[in-house]
Amino acid sequence: MYRIIFLIFLLLSSKCIQSAEVSDLYQFKVLVSDKSTYSRDQASKAALLGVLTKVSGSTVDSELPEIKDAFNNISQFMRKYQYQDAEYGEQYLIIRFDNNKVDSLLNETGYPIWGNRRPLVLIWLAFEDAFQRDLVTREGFPQIEQVLSDQSQKRALPIVLPLLDLEDRVNITVSDVWANFSEPVNLASKRYNPERIVTARLYKPHQQTSWHLDWRFTHDSELAIESIIGDQQQVISQMIDDISSALAGRYGVNKSQENNQRGELFMLSSVDSYIELEHAKRRLLTLNVVQDIKIESIADSKVTLKLILNGSTQDLVNTLSLDKGFKRIFDPFAPVDENTIEHYQWLGLR
């Protein structure tokens, strides 16, 4: 139902959002065989590992000593749990974990913390079977779409597949995707307004039993092709994992004590009232990279703030690139200065 609603939203919107706000980052659902203490304990460990993976966007090593200690004290990380009945008599255990304790564990183990604003990723996937090629859509390849959807939910990665309606077919062909032709891909992608675009091809070479999947970002600085070999479900899942890890490396924040103690000046223009200022402050405080805010000065519609950051200034810039409430004002001819103040325009709540 979520996927259907999302596709309807894409059809009806004249301009799709650049990024998505994901929910329930600190909650996980695990299939259980019964309600015994043993089953709940095993499911709780799997759920904690799943939440750590979602929040960090990275594959977390369960063999780390800190992770094993957390498993041994799993109840300290849990806020609540409940059972949910499913089809065919199955049962799920849904567990919500303590945000602060999960974040602290990720800090201890050196993994990034990725906030709930995440880039929308458009995936153009060309599929070849029996020498026939086609582009993957939800309707045409439901099994492949299901794997993409399930794995992206595990990673809390917002993805969308093309509709491949008349407009798409006019702008792009399966050969364009197969050959990674950036110009037609970027043209056809504009209607979806994604933050990142991925082109991929899935095929089984002649006389081989394993599937091959080659994928890449179409962003100019990220043109390296990644190749995966294995069974079909495995290579599709691995692609989603690799995309998530790559984006977490850009947008995730590695918190440190040094960053927590540093304040960065931040100028915000088009703030026309104290109400707008309060809206902007609250919006900034929802960002994972911002720990605290202090007002330094107010002049006309410009406000200078001191931001106490959990990460670096670049982490702040990367995070704000996903927030449509802020527009960076950047002068390419300004002299390079370590003390340059980041300047943004407040566009309001959107």
Phi, psi and omega in degrees: 000320178300317182293322180294315179300319182295320179292321176298320178300318179297321181291322186274338183278136176282336178214113184285156181292150179283323182226166182236149174263114181273150182243167175057040178298329186258022178234145181215148181241128183233137176287132180234154181272335179199183183257022180291160179298320180297314180297319179295322180295315180294319180293326180295321178294317178296322180292319178297317178297322178295319178292318177301321179291318179296312185291323181275334186076005185239162175282115185269133181280111182288349181270357178296142182303321181295324179290318179297321176298320178296321177299322181287343179235043190300327184296333180290340181266344186271136174264318177196160176215158177205156178262147179226128178283145179232185180293158174058029175078007180285158177228144175243148171253121180254123185236132172252130183255160179288122183304310186295321181289324176295315179299318180298321179295320178294322176298316181298324184267000174083012178272150178288162172245121185253121183293182185275354173268113187230148184293139174283125183251121175266127183246116171263108184243116177266131184243131178240129176211130182054040176065016175251135182242144177205163177268138184283128172230169180296319183284321185281330183224070186298326181291317178295318179298323180295319178296315178301315182294313182299315183289324179293327176292322177297328180266357184054043181251115179288119178233160174214141173262151179296152177287330182057042175274194184300319180298316178297316185292335174288325187269340188211152176235165178297329178294326178298317180289316182301320183267002180058046176280109189293322187298306178294327179296314180295322178297312182291337184278344187301324183295337180270344179049052181279159174278329177223145178240135178239132169249140183212156175224133183241123185203164176239111181302155182303130177065023174242151182262342182269149175273147176244137176228120177249130181218160175201157167283149177268358178298140188305325184269004185226053187267002181295136180270130177257137181238138181228141180231135179166199175284166190300310181297322182297313184290326178293314178298319181295325177299314179298318179299317182292320177298314180300314181297320180295317181287326176297326177296333179270316188258346179286159183240125172265107183284145176213158180298325180298315180294323182298332185268355185258136176254139179243131176285143189214119181261136181232121179256171182065032174259100192265357180201166177293332177294315178296322177298318180294321177298315181295318179297315180296323179295316179297321182289345175281347180283138182299332185278344184258123180264319182205161182225137173231139178277124179267313182200157177227125178219117184055238181257015179250135180235133174256123181246153169252118181260127172270115189258149171274345181223207183268171175298322179296325175300320178296313180299316180298317182293317181291340177294344179261359184250115184283001175277348183232139177236122183288133175256110189235127178258107183292344182261000179289145180295145179286125183214130181299336183262014179300134181273130175293132184238126181229152172261132177275119182263357178092175180289127183223000000 
